[in-house]
Structure formats: structure tokens, C-alpha cells
Amino acid sequence: MEYATLAVHGGFEDESHRAVTYPVYLSSTFIQPDSENFQDYAYSRSANPTRASVERLVADLEGAKHAFATSSGMAASALVFELLEQGDRVLISSDVYGGTWLFTTQFFAKRGIEFEVVDDFNTYDFEKAAPNTRLIFIETPTNPILTITDIERVSREAKKRGILTVVDNTFLTSYLQRPLDLGADIVVYSATKYYAGHSDVLAGFVVFNDDALYERLRIFSKALGGVLDPFDSFLVTRGIRTLPLRLDAHNRNALAIAEYLRNHPAVEKVFYPGLADHPGHDIQARQAKGSGGVLSFRFNESEYDLDRFVTSLKLFAFAVSLGGVESLICRPATMTHESYAPELQEHLGITRNLLRLSAGIEAPGDLIADLEQAFRAAKR
């Protein structure tokens, strides 16, 4: 089946009453047939039918064998980091989600895990990687500068050295980019964003193929308990049914807005992989089917008032997160990446005049008109 068809018809079928949507099993425990034989479900922390259905759906969309649904995107990343042992080393993108950076800086040291920040994996010399390097964690496009990493190159070089490659694919989902097909070992998602798509649920996924990894992660998931609850599993499934339609609209709107912003006097620079002059545009075009719905831009504070701009917006909500049907805008330096030290923010270009925009599915003309009127109101 093609992606759009699988999004609607994937997951489990209800074999009890033939419902067109899979039931929500809110039971915490399940009756076993006798003292010697046990069914697939016993206690919902270990496994739940509704959660298993969305896990199967997401794995199939990725073309993967296994998926774990977690209580948030950070729970997904934290589950993967449980694969690390004391003395292991991690290579991590310099420009990653603030929550990932917070976990790295707050928990790795106390667990005896080392990490190295890599500014550009496309030029990184893997021959110089320390022998205790066990895992590479990348985002592409990154948050919030939209830096592009060649997944195929990183995965190939990592495999030569027995290093796991983990890709945070939140910005694109498997509809636009499939890291496992490019050689990655594990893909993680904040399903709060595009998979759920309606800003009403927290969720995450870990997707992969390796059976040995499955056994390890299954035990970690059961012990840690950061699983997705049944009703939220249902909500994510409902969101996935329209994922291709929504992402087409997100992609279209983001490109239209990026083209508009790049020529506006209130904007100093636009970061969006869909623009031909964006660094990594060619890599993005090669490894993905689109550039997604997120872009960032530097606001011209010398001629326009940033606070007046964001408070004048009527359709764009000034809020964190992304990937919902509504359009959002935020300032990463103080709202999503505040855990980065000021000197690191400066090094990465996460300046206080950098705004990150998540294009929703509204009419693009209305979104551009809203930006235009807010710019006019903000003119000094």
C-alpha cells in the first residue's frame, strides 16, 4: 500500500466487533486463561492492545519491524540513551532540541557517559572518533537553525566502527524522510508534533529493525514505565490518518512563507531547507521528499520592534512546540533552547532576534497577510 492508504488502514483491526477504529482499552490489567498459559496482554505498562496498534502502524509507515510508543518525545530519547553503559561516548549534533541538550548535560556525567558536540557531521573526520564511541545522535533538519546532515554518510561511517546511529526525525516524519532506509539504526520522534498533529497530546516513538535491540529496549521500557497511555495512543492514531494531507499543507505553507520573508525588510536571514540557497539544500532534496513545516528567521530589530511584532500577530500564536494544525511562532533563545549556555547559543547562532515559525495548515495567503500586518505594526 502507498503511504496515504497505510496511514488510514494500518495498525490492528478490531476482531471482536468489527469497529472501523481500533478500541481504546483503558484496562490496567487483563484476565489470564489459567495458571500455565498467558495471553499477550497482562498489565498495561508492559503491553496494551491500543498502544500496540499504534506501534504497529508507525513501524509499518517507517518500513520497520519494531516500534515503542512512549509518553513524550523526550521519553523516547531517554529510552534510547538507556542503551549506553558507563564509559561510553556519544557524538551529538551541536544544534539539537533543547530538551535533548538538557538530558545530555544533566544526566550523562552522573552516569559516567562522555559526549562530544559535533558542529558539522557532513565534514566530521570519523577516523578521529574515540574508540569508546558507541552512539551518534543527530537531528536533520536541526532545531532551530535547520542544519542538514547527510544521514547516509553518517550511518555508513558509523557502521564501519560498530557505532549506532540515532536520528531524531520529528520535523519530517516517515512521510517525508525515512532514516532507516538511509542506514540509520534507530529513529526517534516527538509524536506530539506532526504524528498527533493537533496540539492535544504528548507522545513519542522509537522505531528500529534490530531484534536484539528490541529485547533490550523492551525490558528498559517495562522497567522505566514511560509508556504511552491507551487514550493518547488512540489520539495519535487518529492524527496519523490525516498525516499525509496535513504535511503536504505544512510543507506548502512553509515554503510560501519562507519565500515571502526572504524579501522583507524586517527579516535579516531565513533558514529553510526548501530554499535553493540554504546550506544543505541539495542533501535535503536527495534524502527527503520535502522540507517540512518549520523555518526560522532573524528579525531586524534595528528597524522593527520584536515584542510589538509577536503581540500584533492574530493567526500565529506565540507559543512553544510545532507540528499542529495551527501556526505557531516562538523565540528559541528564551523559550526552547534556554538550557544552552549563552556562549553556546552565540556559537550556534541562536540569537535573541531568531524566531522559529511552525506553519500550520491554514490558507497561506491568510498567514502571509497576518505576518505583513504585524510587521507594519512593529515598524519603528
N, C-alpha and C positions, 0 to 999 in steps of 0.2 A: 504493500500500500504506500501511496505517497504520504508526505508528512501531514498535510491537512486532513486527510482521511484518517490516518492513525491517531491524530490528536483527538478526533471525535469518537473513534471506535476502539481505541486502545484501552489497556487495563483489563480487569476481570469482568466477566459477565455475571449477572445475578442469576444463579441457577435454581433458587428457591421459588421466587415468584415472578421471574422474568421482567423485573423492573428495567426501564431503559437507562436509569442511572444507578450506579452501584450503591447499595445501602450503607448507611452510617452505623457502624457497630460501636455503640457507646459503652458496651460492657467492659469492665476492667478484667473480668475473668471468664473462663469458658469451661463448661462441663466436659469431663473426660469419660470415655465409654466404659472403662473398667480399670482395674489396678495394674494391668500389664500393658495395655495399649493406650497410646496417646495421640490425639489429633494434632494438626498443625498449629493450632492456637490454644494457649493455656492461660497466658497473662499478657495484657496489652503492652506492657513495657517491652517484652521480648518480641511480640508479633501481634498485629491486629489486622483483620481482613481488609478494612478500608484503607489503612496505611499501605498494606501490601499491594493493593490495587494501584495506587498512585505511584508506588515504587516501580511496579512492572511497566506502567505507562511511560514513565520518564526514561527508564532503561531502554525500552523499545524505541522511543524517539531518538535516543542517542546512538542506537545500534549497539547497545552494550548488554552484558549478561547480568550485571548486578546494579542495584541502587539502594541506598538507605535514605529515608526521609527523616529529617531532623527538625528540631523545634525552632531553628533560625539558621541563617547563613553562617553566623559565627559558630554555632554548634556543629555545622558541617565541617568547617575548617579545623575546629578543635578536635573533632573525631579523627581526622586525618593526621593531625600532629601527634596523636597517641601512638602512631607507628614508630616514632622516634625513641631512641634509647639514650641514656646518659653517655656523653662523649660524642654523640653525632653532631654533624654540622649541616646547616641549611643555607642554601643560596636563595635570596628573596629579592624580588623587584623593589627598587627604591620607591617607586610611586604606586603604593597599594592602598587598598581601603583602610581607613583609619582604625577600624576595629581589628583588622588583621595585624596592623602595626602595634596596636596596644597589647594584643596577646603575645606577639613576638618579644616585645621589650619587657613585659611584666612576668612572663611565665617561663621562657626558655632558660634564663640564667639559673633560676632556682631548681630547674630540672637537670642542670648540667649539660644543656644543649647550646651549641655555638651557632651563630648565624653571621652571614656576610651579605651586605647590601650591594646589589649589582645595579649600576646605573643603566647599562645597555647590554642585554643578553645577546643582541644581534652581533656584537663585536667582542663579546667576552671570550677570553682565552681559556678554554676548559682544561688545557694542559696544566694550568696553574691552580686548578681546583684542589683543595686539600684532600688527602686520601680518606679522611673521615667524613667526607661529604656524602650524605645519604638521600637528600631530598632537595628538589628545586621547586620553588613556589612562585608562579608568575600570574599576572593578570594581563590580558590583552583584549581590547584596549584597556589601559590603566585608568585608575580613578584618582585624580580628576583631569590629568593632562592628556589623556587619550593616546599615550605612547603605544606603539605597536611592536610586538615581539614575534619573531618567526618561530612558531611552535614546532614546526618540522625540524628546524636546525637544532633547537634546544633539546628536543626529545631524542634526536639521533645521537648527539654528543653525550647526552646523559646515559643512554643505554650502553654505549661503549664502556662506561665506567661503573655500571651497575647502580646508577642513581635513579630514583623515582622522580618523574616529572608530574607535578600537580598544576592544573590550570584552573583559575577562577574565571569561569565563563559567564558570569552573571549578566554582563552588559549585552550579550548577544543571544544566549540560549542555543540549544542544539538546532534551532530553526535556521540560524544564520551562520553558525560555526560549530564544527564537530572536532574538538581537540583529540579525541581518541583515534579518529581516522588519520590524524596527522602524527601519531606516535606517542601522544601523552599517555600516562598510566592511569591517572585519576583526574576527574573533573569535579569541581565543587561549585555550588550555586547558592546564592541567596534567592530562594524561590519566592521570597517576599515581593521581589521586584516583578519581572516580566511573566514568570510562570503563573503566579497567582493573579497579578495584573490589576488589582482593584484597591490596593492600599488598605486592605481589611484583614490581613493575616500575616503572621510571621512564620517562615518556613525555610528549610534548606535541603539540599540534596548532595549526596556523594555518589558518583557514578563511575563504574570501572568494569574491567573484564576478568581480572585475575582471581581464580578460585581460592588460592592460598590467602590472598588479601581479604577475600570475603570472610573466611573463617576468623581471621584476626579482628577485623572490624566488627563482625557480628558480636563477638564477645565484648569488645570495647563499648559498643552501642548498648548492649544489655546492661553492662555494669554502670555506665555513666548515666543512662536514663534520659538523655536529651533527645527524645524521640518526638515525632510529630503526632499530635493527638488526632483522633478519628474525625472530628468535625472539621478541623483545619485541613486534613487530608482530602476531605470532600470538597472544600472550598478551592484548594489548589487544582484538583481535577476539573472542577467547573471552569476555572480560569484557563486551563490548558486547552479546553475545547475551542476557544477563540484565539489562541496564541498566534497562529499564522496571520489572521486578519489584523490583529492589533499590531503586530510587529511590522507588517507592511506599512501601516499608517504611521507608526512611530518613526520608522526609517525615512519615509517620505517627508514628514513634517520637520524632522531634524535637519535634513539636507536643505530644505527650503529656508529654514531659519538661519542656518549657517551661511548660506549664500546672501541672505539679507544683511546679516550682521557684519560680514567681512567688508562691506562697503559703507558702513555707517560711521559718522564722525565720533560717535560716543563709544566706539569699540576700537581698542588698540590692536588686538590679535584674537583670532578664532582658532580653537583646537577642535577639529572634527575629521576623522579619517576619510570621510566621503569627499572631502575637498582635494583636488588634484595636487595642490602644493603642500599638503600635510605630510610631514616626515613619516615614512612607513606606509603611505597610501598604496604603493604597488604591492607590498606584502599583504596588506589587508585585502586588496582585490583578489589576490591569489588564494588566500586561505579562508575567506569568508564570502558569504553571499550578500552582504550588506554591512553598513557601518553602525547600525543601531540608532537608538533614540536619544543618546546623551551627547552633549557638547559642552565646552567651556569657552569662556572669553574673558579677556582683560578689559575692564571698564575704564574709560577715560575720565579719571577723577579731576583732572585739571579744568575741564570744561563742563562736567556734569556731576551732579550730586548723587552718590551711590544710594544713600539711605532714602532720598526722595524718589529715586527710580524704583526701588523694590516696594516701597509703600504705595506707589501710584499704580502698580500693576493690578488689574482686575481679574484676569483669567489665570495668570500664573500665581500659584500660591508660594509664598516664601517659607519653605519647609525643607527638611532633610528627606532623604530617600529618593526613589526614582522608579520608573517602570510601571506606574499606574496609568489608568486611562486619562487622568488629569495631568496638566502640565505643572511642573514644579521648578523652582529656582532656589539656589542656596549659595552661601559663601563658604567654601571648603575650609579656609584657614581658621574659621571660628566655629563651624557647625559640623563638619565631618572629619577633619584632619587636625583637630585641636590637640591631639595626643602627640603630634610631631613637634619636636623642639623647634624654636624659631629659626635657628641656623639651618636646620634640615628643610624646613618649609622654604626658606630663601634659596637653598641649593636646588630644590626641585622646581622652583617657580610657582609654588603655592602662595602667591602674594595675596594681600588683603583686598586687592581690587580684582581678584579672579572670581568669577561667578560660574557655577555649574548649572546647566539647564537640562531638564528632562522633558522632552517634547511628548505631550500626550497624544490623544487620537482626535482632538478637536479639528475643525476646519483650519487649514494652515493660514488662510487669509485672515481669520479672526485672531490667531495667535500673533501674527506679524503686526496687525493693527494695534493689538494690546501693547506690544513692545514699543511701537512707534509713539503712541500717546504717552507712555511712561517716560520715554526719552525726552519728549518735548517738555513734560512737567519737570524733569530733572535738570534742564539746561540752566547753567549758572548765569 
